[in-house]
Amino acid sequence: MTDIWTIAGVKRPSEQLEDVMMGRVPYEEAPKAIQSLAGMEFRRAAKEILSGETNAEKRARLDRVPDYAKTYVETEIKKILKDDIRKTS
């Protein structure tokens, strides 16, 4: 049975997100909804990196992020740290 996505000639949202997360489609070229989902994944990765106990562990985790996603993850890390500073001051 053919599904609506095939009939419409459009990739499923999960496939579009995978394309962005794997670097096959640049983040900026993805539809806004997919950018939003990718942003949540970048933020999740940033939180995981920041959960490291030492700076060396955090750096090692960040080093494992693929180059095409690193800029976005680093941006999320900066946002989280900025929010933490605001909360403590």
C-alpha positions, 0 to 999 in steps of 0.5 A: 500500500502506498502512503500519503508521503510517497503519493505527495513526493515528500520525505517523511519528517523523520527522514528530513530530520535524519538528513539534517542530523547526518549532514546530508541537508544543511540546517539552513535549507531545511523547512522551519519545522525540521529546523525546530526539531533539529534545534531540540536535538542540538540542545539535547546534545549540548546538555549531554556534553555539559553533564560531563564531570570535568572540562576534559570529559566535556571537551572529549564529548564535544570533539565527538560531535560531527563537524557539520553539527558542532557549530549548532551544538556549541551555540546551544552550549553558550545559550545554556551557560548564559541562562545558568549565569542569569539564574545565579546572579 
